[in-house]
């Protein structure tokens, strides 16, 4: 095949396939020419033969246009070419081509008539379209001419005329609308002026005028607007009616009633009025309580507004309870007063209003008016009890919404007085006995006193734990009778004051509260402003006590608080019959203080803020005891617990030290230890957490106890520069002593109200508790004395001294000077402390006594540690001790020197004989076994034999055996 292609190339011929590709698709299937047709006609015309030739064509020729015929035929050539075979095969292909061409020509000739016919239809359609285009063009030209020449001008004139007529009608309508709109503005002005009758009258007239022009759509809308305005007037009228419930105004209410008459809704107005009163009660109490709840919460959270009134009452704090109750009653009083004045208006105005008419409807109008009057009268009378019942329920919900068992006494009495005044209002309002209020306040009264004392003890513990034990500045003339809580003691001696007021108050009460405060004022405001006088009058008759000026028996005072200002309020000149007694008491106290350690200090009582609060609380308890006499024993028992807890706290904070108590020096008497143990067992809760498995009785007993107080971290008792908190110890201890003195002063008053069967309890309290308060000084100041002097250093210095000298010494040892320097330093520190706090003479004496006693016992202990001692050494001991006494007497005024004989006797025992020593050992059991043993071994061992020494040691052992 390659040879044939190369041969065709040399001859400049193209391959049949290339020729085919050069031809367009139309040329590949062109119509045969005349010569070709002639040749075709020369071919046999046997259709069957032609069909057979066409059928003999291979299928591959009909497969696709992209079929490569030349390539296909060349690939079919045999390897060895034969010219004859090739020519034969060529002739065959030409026959096939001729048959196909003839077939195509036959098909063309067969379809030619249809083609010619369709071509004629297309030509005819084109001619018709050209004619239509010419007709349209001519029509548009003629229409444009007509528009410009006639139609536009004539129709424009008609349109303008029609528009003119419409505008004239519109102008007339606008003038009408303008007039009605001006009337609408006037209606708004009248509503703003609250001229409701005039507004309703004008609105009705406008509706009548608007009905004349109802065929206009705009007037129809305006008429609807007037109807809406009338409804709006009714709504504003309803709002105006609701304002009557809180602040009744005669002129305002008269306008409202006239407006409702014009509307013909007098009965509806009365129904609405009662609904508004009911709603006013609810809204008033809710808003008052909500205001206090949000004020106490201190935020703008809206969650409280979604609460029910009952739940809202539970969020009232104890501090805001009484002001809220007072405001609640004030607001409810305004509502009831408005209802009272509403009834009064109807009684006066309806009675004097004429019911005549000049037309024929006179009888019907009179009957309707009388019916309305009777309806209003019955409705108002029936509403009295309904309004008061709503008031009671609201106040009851408020009273029971808070647990008043923890209230202060004055506050609770104030609540009782407010509720009592409210019940008086209810009785005058509708003749009710206020059973609902009585029951609610009874429940609160029953629960009140149960937790009162428990709360006071908890507060006392809080004060003690936060107390910094700094001096509370009071005047030197301070007396508990100057405190407001104890003024009742002077008032109780002049009972004629209160009864003298009582008849006057009864005779003056000839008019009701509604008549008295009809034109202004509020009975609950007067109650709040004149509380002291009113409650004193009330207490004289019903057995209750009150105290408004001092709001709290317990207020939190810090060391830098404004206590002096508060005390200034309490310091008043007492010019009563008690003056001589009080002056004697103060003179006694002054005489005790004249010889105090620091003479430049004013001899004012030493007490703290907590002490002052306890005294105030004692005064409050005594008020309760005098007023509520059946519970006098319980009150005195609770008063004793206040003193017990204060005393136990002072001991726990400053006096408890097992190390020093075990010295056997008798610092705490058996009576004091017994008292402290009793307080701890009966009053102090020593358990850390409650035992859930405990019995109910055990749990109840624990509720009556108070946890042990803990000293404030601000109080430092470990600094040597402040003598280990001596200032705080003095203030604490002496405040307890001062408190005990006040209890002694009140003993006669307590004994007078104590039931005879319970008087032994009071006597035991004074003899075993109050009188032992001063005994706490010894253990408390002993701790300071034990740390103020370095006794251990003195023992070390004494141990370095050589006592077995052979000659009499004229110079004392160094340890004496060291000890005296310690005392001088102690004296300087004591002076520094006295600049802050006055140190009473008895306190300074106890401190010096403790220090000297400890020093002397340390000296004896140092002598007892001596291993070798001669007669000259014993003389040196006497010299040292005499030098110590001589210098010590210059530092202190205490005479005699404590435990002086204790040292001298021990030194002198060196010179005793064997028999005298045995008797001396049995008589002087104040010395320790070690001291006695050293005395026998070291001092006597040089001039007694071994048997005698064993005998003496056995005697010492016999003495020590019971101590074990």
Secondary structure, 3 states (H helix, E strand, C coil): CHHHHHHHHHCCCCCHHHHHHHCCHHHHCCCCCHHHHHHHHHCCCCHHHHHHHHHCCCHHHHCCCCCCHHHHHHHHCCCCCCHHHHHHHHHHHHHHHHHHHHHHHHHHHHHHHHHHHHHHHHHHHHHHHHHHHHHHHHHHHHHHHHHHHHHHHHHHHHHHHHHHHHHHHHHHHHHHHHHHHHHHHHHHHHHHCCCHHHHHHHHHHHHHHHHHCCCCHHHHHHHHHHHHHHHHHHHHHHHHHHHCCCCCCHHHHHHHHHHHHHHCCHHHHHHHHHHHHHHHHHHHHHHHHHHHHHHHHCCCCHHHHHCCHHHHHCCCCHHHHHHHHHHHHHHHHHHHHHHHHHHHHHHHHHHHCCCCCCCCCHHHHHHHHHHHHHHHHHHHHHHHHHHHHHHHHHHHHHHHCCCHHHCCHHHHHHHHHHHHHHHHHHHHHHCCCCHHHHHHHHHHHHHHCCCHHHHHHHHHHHHHHHCCCCCCCCCCCCCHHHCHHHHHHHHCCCCHHHHHHHHHHHHHCCCCHHHHCCCCCCHHHHHHHCHHHHHHHHHHHHCCCCCCCCCCCCCCCCCCCCHHHHHHHHCCCCCCCCHHHHHHHHHHHHHHHCCCCCCCCCCCCCCCHHHHHHHHHHHHHHHHHHHCHHHHHHHHHHHHHHHHHHHHHHHHHHHCCHHHHCCCCCCCCHHHHHHHHHHHHHHEECCCCCCCCCCHHHHHHHHCCEECCCCCCCCCCCCCCCCCCHHHHHHHHHHHHHHHHHHHHCHHHHHHHCCHHHHHHHHHHHHHCHHHHHHHHHHHHHHHHHHHCCHHHHHHHHHCCCCCCCCCCCCCCHHHHHHHHHHHHHHHHHHHHHHHCCCCHHHHHHHHHHHHHHHHHHHHHHHHCCCCCCHHHHHHHHHHHHHHHHHHHHHCCCCCCCCHHHHHHHHHHHHCCHHHHHHHHHHCCCCCHHHHHHHHHHHCCCCCCHHHHHHHHHHHHHHHHCCC
